[in-house]
Amino acid sequence: MNNRLKNHILSVFTVFLIGLAVGISVPMFGVQDVETNDCLEVVESTTSLGALDENNTNIQIYSYNFTLYNGNEHKLLIKTFKPEFSQNFSDIIVTKNTTQIINKSIEPEGFIQIKNDIRLNTTGLSKEELLELEPFIQRINITSVTSHPIPGG
């Protein structure tokens, strides 16, 4: 295992321990188990939820940041990234298109960060009612292309 991967694993473990110390017993603001293709792994994820501005708390921003690791022997081109939100959470999403066009390559044993902000209309919802909508993200859908060298080419 290379040093970058060890450092990321150590960072994830440290964040996990801090989360336990603070008393977080649910996934970070509603991220459920994440599935990706064969050797593409989510090695770290963070999310946050907060008001767009202090004068209007009816519009909230849900932010996510995923770090993906390419465990393939070949370069991967990440074309799109789309979170699949739970139905109740989807009902309050204001952002029209949540599919991100990425079009970036990840080298073998390389990393890429995917982050985005989603606007929510939380009019009439208390903080507790909003948190009851967890898990917010049920899975993520990633389209990618693998680049394979041609023998003798």
Backbone as CSV, one residue per row, in Angstrom:
resi,resn,N_x,N_y,N_z,CA_x,CA_y,CA_z,C_x,C_y,C_z
1,MET,0.849,-1.166,0.000,0.000,0.000,0.000,0.900,1.237,0.000
2,ASN,0.610,2.174,-0.891,1.479,3.345,-0.969,1.168,4.335,0.160
3,ASN,2.064,5.299,0.337,1.934,6.255,1.442,0.697,7.122,1.333
4,ARG,0.303,7.519,0.097,-0.898,8.360,-0.060,-2.127,7.625,0.441
5,LEU,-2.246,6.343,0.081,-3.400,5.561,0.519,-3.370,5.389,2.029
6,LYS,-2.191,5.113,2.597,-2.076,4.974,4.047,-2.490,6.266,4.741
7,ASN,-2.039,7.401,4.203,-2.402,8.693,4.796,-3.897,8.938,4.720
8,HIS,-4.532,8.598,3.585,-5.982,8.773,3.465,-6.721,7.851,4.427
9,ILE,-6.272,6.606,4.550,-6.917,5.672,5.482,-6.766,6.187,6.903
10,LEU,-5.578,6.672,7.258,-5.353,7.231,8.586,-6.246,8.446,8.820
11,SER,-6.398,9.294,7.809,-7.268,10.469,7.926,-8.715,10.061,8.142
12,VAL,-9.173,9.072,7.371,-10.553,8.594,7.518,-10.755,8.025,8.914
13,PHE,-9.796,7.246,9.399,-9.893,6.658,10.724,-9.919,7.746,11.794
14,THR,-9.091,8.762,11.645,-9.058,9.868,12.595,-10.393,10.606,12.623
15,VAL,-10.952,10.888,11.445,-12.256,11.551,11.371,-13.321,10.683,12.039
16,PHE,-13.241,9.369,11.820,-14.194,8.447,12.440,-14.100,8.530,13.960
17,LEU,-12.881,8.497,14.500,-12.704,8.568,15.949,-13.195,9.893,16.512
18,ILE,-12.927,10.981,15.814,-13.426,12.286,16.254,-14.950,12.279,16.255
19,GLY,-15.541,11.692,15.214,-16.997,11.591,15.143,-17.568,10.825,16.315
20,LEU,-16.915,9.720,16.679,-17.371,8.957,17.841,-17.238,9.779,19.117
21,ALA,-16.138,10.504,19.239,-15.919,11.309,20.434,-16.972,12.403,20.577
22,VAL,-17.433,12.936,19.461,-18.437,13.991,19.494,-19.830,13.402,19.658
23,GLY,-19.963,12.110,19.418,-21.248,11.465,19.608,-22.052,11.289,18.344
24,ILE,-21.399,11.308,17.196,-22.115,11.085,15.943,-22.297,9.589,15.790
25,SER,-23.545,9.130,15.795,-23.785,7.698,15.684,-24.476,7.328,14.385
26,VAL,-24.769,8.306,13.548,-25.391,8.045,12.248,-24.401,8.438,11.168
27,PRO,-24.590,7.958,9.932,-23.673,8.379,8.869,-23.652,9.900,8.756
28,MET,-22.521,10.439,8.335,-22.337,11.882,8.233,-23.471,12.524,7.446
29,PHE,-24.408,13.156,8.121,-25.551,13.824,7.514,-26.183,13.010,6.405
30,GLY,-26.408,11.744,6.645,-27.253,10.958,5.772,-26.617,10.358,4.552
31,VAL,-25.370,9.990,4.577,-24.793,9.260,3.456,-24.844,7.787,3.810
32,GLN,-25.605,7.028,3.035,-25.718,5.599,3.258,-24.576,4.900,2.534
33,ASP,-24.522,3.568,2.612,-23.471,2.829,1.922,-23.371,3.273,0.476
34,VAL,-22.156,3.412,0.005,-21.898,3.924,-1.333,-21.359,2.804,-2.203
35,GLU,-21.964,2.615,-3.372,-21.505,1.607,-4.309,-20.878,2.289,-5.509
36,THR,-19.760,1.749,-5.951,-19.117,2.269,-7.141,-18.742,1.096,-8.023
37,ASN,-18.116,1.379,-9.165,-17.733,0.282,-10.036,-16.511,-0.435,-9.480
38,ASP,-16.095,-1.509,-10.153,-15.150,-2.509,-9.662,-14.073,-2.004,-8.710
39,CYS,-13.149,-1.220,-9.179,-12.000,-0.819,-8.361,-12.006,0.661,-8.025
40,LEU,-13.125,1.297,-8.130,-13.248,2.700,-7.750,-13.888,2.729,-6.370
41,GLU,-13.170,3.272,-5.396,-13.636,3.246,-4.015,-13.827,4.656,-3.475
42,VAL,-14.853,4.809,-2.637,-15.014,6.043,-1.874,-14.195,5.847,-0.605
43,VAL,-13.120,6.621,-0.455,-12.251,6.463,0.704,-12.524,7.507,1.781
44,GLU,-13.253,8.549,1.417,-13.594,9.575,2.395,-14.810,10.333,1.898
45,SER,-15.681,10.703,2.821,-16.815,11.547,2.452,-17.147,12.465,3.616
46,THR,-17.487,13.690,3.282,-17.949,14.643,4.278,-19.173,15.348,3.718
47,THR,-20.054,15.734,4.609,-21.245,16.475,4.207,-21.518,17.558,5.241
48,SER,-22.266,18.556,4.824,-22.696,19.592,5.761,-24.052,20.113,5.321
49,LEU,-24.743,20.708,6.256,-26.080,21.224,6.012,-26.210,22.538,6.765
50,GLY,-26.651,23.586,6.066,-26.798,24.877,6.725,-27.588,25.849,5.879
51,ALA,-28.007,26.930,6.503,-28.824,27.938,5.830,-28.013,28.674,4.769
52,LEU,-28.695,29.046,3.684,-28.061,29.817,2.616,-27.575,31.154,3.157
53,ASP,-28.436,31.815,3.927,-28.012,33.025,4.634,-28.820,33.135,5.920
54,GLU,-28.302,33.893,6.861,-28.910,33.945,8.190,-30.284,34.600,8.205
55,ASN,-30.632,35.369,7.176,-31.931,36.032,7.127,-33.012,35.167,6.491
56,ASN,-32.618,34.099,5.799,-33.594,33.224,5.148,-33.199,31.779,5.400
57,THR,-33.802,31.180,6.422,-33.461,29.796,6.759,-34.337,28.791,6.020
58,ASN,-35.242,29.270,5.153,-36.078,28.353,4.373,-35.302,27.687,3.246
59,ILE,-34.212,28.301,2.815,-33.351,27.690,1.800,-32.079,27.220,2.503
60,GLN,-31.870,25.911,2.489,-30.693,25.300,3.095,-29.769,24.796,1.991
61,ILE,-28.499,24.685,2.305,-27.508,24.139,1.384,-26.991,22.832,1.976
62,TYR,-27.120,21.759,1.196,-26.542,20.463,1.555,-25.298,20.297,0.692
63,SER,-24.135,20.237,1.326,-22.865,20.115,0.607,-22.292,18.731,0.837
64,TYR,-21.718,18.165,-0.219,-21.022,16.888,-0.065,-19.670,16.961,-0.741
65,ASN,-18.767,16.112,-0.245,-17.412,16.018,-0.778,-16.994,14.553,-0.668
66,PHE,-16.787,13.903,-1.802,-16.360,12.508,-1.840,-14.946,12.434,-2.401
67,THR,-14.097,11.642,-1.779,-12.776,11.346,-2.326,-12.824,9.934,-2.882
68,LEU,-12.548,9.814,-4.186,-12.577,8.526,-4.869,-11.150,8.066,-5.134
69,TYR,-10.928,6.764,-4.990,-9.618,6.152,-5.220,-9.726,5.161,-6.373
70,ASN,-8.803,5.240,-7.315,-8.764,4.318,-8.449,-7.840,3.155,-8.107
71,GLY,-8.425,2.007,-7.789,-7.656,0.806,-7.487,-7.373,-0.035,-8.715
72,ASN,-7.768,0.445,-9.887,-7.509,-0.265,-11.140,-6.040,-0.183,-11.512
73,GLU,-5.641,-1.058,-12.419,-4.288,-1.004,-12.984,-4.212,0.025,-14.104
74,HIS,-5.363,0.527,-14.522,-5.424,1.432,-15.665,-6.054,2.758,-15.257
75,LYS,-5.790,3.767,-16.059,-6.371,5.087,-15.858,-7.885,5.002,-16.058
76,LEU,-8.633,5.752,-15.242,-10.087,5.841,-15.373,-10.472,7.266,-15.739
77,LEU,-11.394,7.409,-16.667,-11.980,8.707,-16.979,-13.344,8.747,-16.310
78,ILE,-13.500,9.616,-15.324,-14.787,9.790,-14.650,-15.589,10.763,-15.495
79,LYS,-16.693,10.281,-16.047,-17.514,11.118,-16.922,-18.566,11.876,-16.120
80,THR,-19.375,11.150,-15.335,-20.430,11.806,-14.557,-20.485,11.244,-13.143
81,PHE,-21.060,12.044,-12.257,-21.248,11.681,-10.854,-22.646,12.146,-10.476
82,LYS,-23.480,11.218,-10.001,-24.853,11.575,-9.642,-25.243,10.892,-8.338
83,PRO,-25.481,11.684,-7.282,-26.001,11.096,-6.052,-27.449,10.654,-6.268
84,GLU,-27.800,9.545,-5.677,-29.190,9.082,-5.696,-29.754,9.374,-4.306
85,PHE,-30.635,10.365,-4.250,-31.180,10.816,-2.975,-32.414,10.006,-2.592
86,SER,-32.681,9.931,-1.279,-33.903,9.273,-0.823,-35.108,10.068,-1.335
87,GLN,-36.250,9.411,-1.455,-37.432,10.057,-2.024,-37.857,11.277,-1.217
88,ASN,-37.933,11.147,0.108,-38.365,12.280,0.940,-37.402,13.452,0.840
89,PHE,-36.109,13.165,0.751,-35.117,14.227,0.598,-35.227,14.843,-0.792
90,SER,-35.456,14.017,-1.804,-35.608,14.513,-3.184,-36.754,15.505,-3.295
91,ASP,-37.795,15.299,-2.490,-38.970,16.168,-2.544,-38.667,17.615,-2.157
92,ILE,-37.600,17.852,-1.394,-37.294,19.222,-0.969,-36.111,19.829,-1.740
93,ILE,-35.556,19.084,-2.687,-34.420,19.592,-3.467,-34.903,20.625,-4.477
94,VAL,-34.263,21.791,-4.472,-34.583,22.873,-5.394,-33.670,22.812,-6.620
95,THR,-32.430,22.390,-6.434,-31.468,22.287,-7.533,-32.041,21.365,-8.595
96,LYS,-32.144,21.860,-9.823,-32.813,21.105,-10.889,-32.028,19.879,-11.339
97,ASN,-30.739,20.025,-11.575,-29.946,18.914,-12.091,-28.834,18.596,-11.102
98,THR,-28.859,17.404,-10.543,-27.846,17.021,-9.560,-26.752,16.140,-10.163
99,THR,-26.814,15.904,-11.478,-25.751,15.156,-12.151,-24.600,16.108,-12.455
100,GLN,-23.405,15.730,-12.057,-22.228,16.542,-12.337,-21.468,15.943,-13.517
101,ILE,-21.099,16.782,-14.451,-20.225,16.376,-15.549,-18.795,16.574,-15.040
102,ILE,-18.036,15.491,-14.938,-16.690,15.557,-14.365,-15.628,15.588,-15.468
103,ASN,-15.617,14.585,-16.324,-14.647,14.460,-17.430,-13.207,14.698,-16.981
104,LYS,-12.802,13.986,-15.928,-11.427,14.041,-15.432,-10.905,12.622,-15.254
105,SER,-9.609,12.464,-15.493,-8.973,11.153,-15.374,-8.368,10.961,-13.989
106,ILE,-8.368,9.705,-13.558,-7.683,9.311,-12.330,-6.646,8.266,-12.729
107,GLU,-5.408,8.526,-12.401,-4.339,7.567,-12.660,-4.516,6.350,-11.746
108,PRO,-3.900,5.206,-12.093,-3.926,4.056,-11.188,-3.391,4.469,-9.813
109,GLU,-4.073,4.029,-8.772,-3.762,4.367,-7.385,-3.846,5.873,-7.121
110,GLY,-4.613,6.578,-7.945,-4.795,8.013,-7.782,-6.128,8.345,-7.129
111,PHE,-6.302,9.605,-6.794,-7.489,10.094,-6.103,-8.099,11.261,-6.868
112,ILE,-9.401,11.460,-6.654,-10.093,12.627,-7.183,-11.154,13.021,-6.161
113,GLN,-11.372,14.329,-6.004,-12.424,14.816,-5.121,-13.599,15.286,-5.958
114,ILE,-14.785,14.881,-5.524,-16.030,15.308,-6.154,-16.826,16.044,-5.085
115,LYS,-17.163,17.310,-5.357,-17.949,18.056,-4.371,-19.011,18.885,-5.068
116,ASN,-20.076,19.150,-4.322,-21.180,19.920,-4.879,-22.042,20.465,-3.748
117,ASP,-22.829,21.479,-4.072,-23.810,22.056,-3.154,-25.193,21.874,-3.764
118,ILE,-26.137,21.421,-2.950,-27.515,21.200,-3.376,-28.407,22.128,-2.556
119,ARG,-29.255,22.895,-3.244,-30.194,23.789,-2.543,-31.462,23.024,-2.172
120,LEU,-31.944,23.309,-0.963,-33.142,22.656,-0.437,-34.149,23.708,0.000
121,ASN,-35.429,23.426,-0.222,-36.498,24.268,0.311,-37.016,23.572,1.561
122,THR,-36.660,24.106,2.718,-37.023,23.475,3.985,-38.131,24.232,4.707
123,THR,-38.913,25.008,3.964,-40.007,25.772,4.557,-40.919,24.833,5.349
124,GLY,-41.163,25.184,6.604,-42.067,24.411,7.443,-41.432,23.207,8.118
125,LEU,-40.164,22.931,7.860,-39.493,21.793,8.491,-38.610,22.276,9.638
126,SER,-38.722,21.613,10.771,-37.799,21.902,11.869,-36.487,21.175,11.588
127,LYS,-35.464,21.513,12.350,-34.171,20.840,12.191,-34.330,19.336,12.422
128,GLU,-35.111,18.977,13.426,-35.333,17.567,13.741,-36.045,16.848,12.597
129,GLU,-37.074,17.499,12.021,-37.795,16.890,10.890,-36.883,16.727,9.679
130,LEU,-36.018,17.688,9.463,-35.075,17.599,8.348,-34.116,16.428,8.549
131,LEU,-33.591,16.279,9.755,-32.659,15.183,10.029,-33.338,13.818,9.979
132,GLU,-34.665,13.780,10.171,-35.403,12.516,10.051,-35.449,12.010,8.612
133,LEU,-35.097,12.858,7.653,-35.084,12.453,6.245,-33.839,11.628,5.904
134,GLU,-32.921,11.464,6.858,-31.708,10.684,6.609,-32.058,9.232,6.328
135,PRO,-31.268,8.529,5.559,-30.073,8.988,4.870,-30.447,9.824,3.651
136,PHE,-29.755,10.930,3.457,-30.046,11.816,2.334,-29.597,11.183,1.017
137,ILE,-28.372,10.680,0.991,-27.851,10.013,-0.208,-27.894,8.513,0.031
138,GLN,-28.611,7.802,-0.849,-28.708,6.352,-0.722,-27.568,5.642,-1.437
139,ARG,-27.119,6.189,-2.539,-26.015,5.621,-3.314,-25.522,6.686,-4.267
140,ILE,-24.398,6.426,-4.897,-23.926,7.331,-5.938,-23.764,6.536,-7.222
141,ASN,-24.070,7.190,-8.317,-23.926,6.582,-9.638,-22.810,7.315,-10.368
142,ILE,-21.832,6.546,-10.820,-20.668,7.108,-11.502,-20.552,6.438,-12.858
143,THR,-20.423,7.239,-13.911,-20.103,6.657,-15.214,-18.634,6.935,-15.476
144,SER,-17.948,5.879,-15.909,-16.514,6.011,-16.145,-16.110,5.172,-17.342
145,VAL,-14.949,5.486,-17.872,-14.363,4.761,-18.992,-12.965,4.348,-18.559
146,THR,-12.628,3.075,-18.776,-11.297,2.581,-18.453,-10.432,2.613,-19.696
147,SER,-9.217,3.078,-19.552,-8.268,3.134,-20.662,-7.296,1.966,-20.541
148,HIS,-7.318,1.053,-21.517,-6.424,-0.109,-21.516,-5.383,0.045,-22.617
149,PRO,-4.104,-0.164,-22.286,-3.085,-0.098,-23.335,-3.198,-1.302,-24.272
150,ILE,-2.811,-1.112,-25.510,-2.817,-2.192,-26.494,-1.433,-2.833,-26.481
151,PRO,-1.375,-4.176,-26.300,-0.061,-4.834,-26.290,0.694,-4.548,-27.590
152,GLY,1.949,-4.187,-27.461,2.781,-3.896,-28.618,2.509,-2.540,-29.240
153,GLY,1.609,-1.743,-28.614,1.230,-0.458,-29.204,1.955,0.704,-28.666
